């Protein structure tokens, strides 16, 4: 249910960024959506419809070559179809922003980045240039997928300058792409961040039991007091931020004198958490 909600909100934000901010100011912020905006300007073809058609041959190629799993293909197809419907039939009824083009580029980038991040958190993908980049990376493993995607997006942004015959459109597109990347990275990093807890207490067994009762993994390290040279045990744990608040209160009840150190762990990779790919 959470994944579906993430996808719905993400697609809606992305579509609003495209329809209400990018298109009215002739900004093509990279990706399949940027190409769709240029095609819409030249031919009148609906943006959502073009994005959907753009992804079909890519998904067919992935299935044929067996580059990725069927689940990945189905999730991408569903998100792409949803994006197309929302773009062409829902957000078109919202009032477009016709004010400052720089503000339009900034808000376009922010909404696109936030939307893409939410879709990613919903274990899905909107396809487009990122999907093409994944295919090209499979064909040429020596080139990182990020470079492929960046190169393709740059090509779309440069093309917008020629299509609109306006250098301002190109520059605003650069702003939108940059802000989109910032928002996407910040949201994804924030969602994946955990809290690192280090507890030094006299009653280590009671403190450890607090974690075990909450079914939270914990590690007990052997330490030594720097001043007293006394051997003592240190409890180490990585957990969700909400769970961290609960654990702190329970630890205080068991040992009011316990030293509790909490810091943010931006990345946690390995056993029990996200694996390195």
Secondary structure by P-SEA (a helix, b strand, c coil): caaaaaaaaaaaaaaaaacccccccccccccaaaaaaaaaacccccaaaaaaaaaaaaaaaaaaaccccaaaaaaaaaaaaaaaaaacccccccccccccaaaaaaaaaaaaaaaaaaaaaaccccccaaaaaaaaaaacccccaaaaaaaaaaaaaaaaaaaaccaaaaaaaaaaaaaaaaaaaaaaaaaabbbbbbbbccaaaaaaaaaaaacbbbbbbbbbcccccccbbbbbbcccaaaaaaaaaaaaaacccbbbbbbbbcccccccccccc
